[in-house]
Amino acid sequence: MDELRELYQQLILEHYRNPRNFGELPEATHRAEGHNPLCGDRLEVALRIDGEHIVEIRFRGSGCAISQASASVMTTLVKGTSVSEAMALADRFHRVLLGQEVPSPELGPLAAFAGVREFPSRVKCATLAWHTLRAALQQVSEPVTTE
Amino acid sequence: MPSASEVISVETVAQWRADFPILQRTVYDKPLAYLDNAATTQKPQVVLEAEERFYREFNSNVHRGVYYLSERATELYEAARRTAQRFLNAASPEEIVFVRGTTEAINLVAHCMARSRLRPNAEIVLTHMEHHSNIVPWQLAAEQTGARLRVIPITEQGELDLSHLEEFFTERTALLAVVHVSNSLGTINPIEELIRKAHAYDIPVLVDGAQAVAHLPIDVQELGCDFYAFSGHKVYGPTGIGVLYGRRRWLEEFPPYQGGGDMIRQVTFERTLYNEVPYKFEAGTPNIAGAIGLKAALEYIQQLGLERIAAHEHFLLTYATEQLQRIPGLRIIGTAWRKAAIVSFVVEGIHPHDLGTIADREGIAIRVGHHCTQPVMDFFGVPATARASFALYNLPEEVDRLVAAVQKAVELFRA
């Protein structure tokens, strides 16, 4: 149960129940769709970017607690940052989930996802939003998948 | 239908259970509760031994050697074909084609139909509850030939809606391909009626029996179907071996499936004479050990008795349905009148994947996802379900553990 509590931390459950920045962004300049074929989860990330600056971000879709909370937390972290800062954060989050980097306090709410490392089949749930963000920032028009 | 009154004793199930070595293992320090039998079943000792014994004592190639080992291997492989023939009550062993599994069996029929029988505007009739493996091969065949697919709808209970069945059968209909037991809903379809009605219009029928053979006695002659496909690994046999039953007239009429060794009689660079059925469809070295393992599996369940297995599974289905339904917010997807021991469900506010992870940490293996039936998920408006599917070795205590795990998930998510 301890590992489960570690996985389903209050922060994750709270974001799952009350996702931030959820919905359509009609004035988006960048958008991408992410897909996890294993579970059928679909996610759309839409951004309004002004120069280097992420002015607005929203996501839509349905999925498990981990994927929805990860998307919600992500939107709160990258809103207001620069594109390169968002990319750097995406890389960092990846390294933590792959066990290549120890989570540090400066990761902030992302540290809550460190428990996912103990559940290999769920790592893709946590990274789907970030994969999709990266695709949107690079304006990949094809839907990305976690495979 | 199994007689619901027959009760299989706890001692009997304990004996059956002891035949499966893997069930003694633990997962995360908990006893394994394996409830994903619709995905694949565990293997009894007799199957493990049959495969191993072949490799230890008889390993050699079939249908070619003149030496002792190859003759014995050929005998064992052909004996497996006769066991499969008797298991399905096919008219002759030549009507049994060994394939990798149900998927390959359906692909074989689709491929051969595309090359021989499908014309532009021909219609292939499927149902809304087919597994992707009984949809995609037909889409490929349709793309290739200009044929098109028609889909028999389903009801909210997860049963076939046969109210307009005869509208699906026209002079353009080339085939009806239907699942016997739905892997995501558990529905047992009235294939006897479907076959009878299709045959009234001279329409051949393929039955996807992947989920049926471990639970229901099958008699292809009594059913009268043209094709019946199943996988060894879902009936306590090895992976990578399965059976396509095809009525002789079709197998004779069909062109070969794959080219290679064993499926030929004579090859020159100008032309090739093909081998007779069923060898025409078995190019290359087959899964010899797999066929021998499958033989052991089929004999094993026949010895236990399919009616008795069905009675035990029916008890588990009833018990699991009752117990799960008590959980507030839990909805069972698939409430057909006739069901095999498969319970698909969703819980309000909890994604099936999270349920699957929480159950896993309790040592309980259930499947979560779309079960390769995305059209079924779309129909019920859910992205995925959690699915518990039972086999002869499952216990009511394992249902209790599943219920407790779901309740734990509910507490965790509502805390």
HADDOCK unambig.tbl for C-alpha pairs under 7 A between the chains (distance, minus, plus):
assign (segid A and resid 4 and name CA) (segid B and resid 358 and name CA) 6.99 0.50 0.50
assign (segid A and resid 13 and name CA) (segid B and resid 413 and name CA) 6.76 0.50 0.50
assign (segid A and resid 39 and name CA) (segid B and resid 369 and name CA) 4.90 0.50 0.50
assign (segid A and resid 39 and name CA) (segid B and resid 370 and name CA) 6.78 0.50 0.50
assign (segid A and resid 40 and name CA) (segid B and resid 369 and name CA) 6.98 0.50 0.50
assign (segid A and resid 40 and name CA) (segid B and resid 370 and name CA) 6.94 0.50 0.50
assign (segid A and resid 40 and name CA) (segid B and resid 383 and name CA) 6.51 0.50 0.50
assign (segid A and resid 63 and name CA) (segid B and resid 351 and name CA) 6.64 0.50 0.50
assign (segid A and resid 64 and name CA) (segid B and resid 351 and name CA) 4.79 0.50 0.50
assign (segid A and resid 64 and name CA) (segid B and resid 353 and name CA) 5.99 0.50 0.50
assign (segid A and resid 64 and name CA) (segid B and resid 354 and name CA) 6.19 0.50 0.50
assign (segid A and resid 65 and name CA) (segid B and resid 351 and name CA) 6.77 0.50 0.50
assign (segid A and resid 65 and name CA) (segid B and resid 354 and name CA) 6.82 0.50 0.50
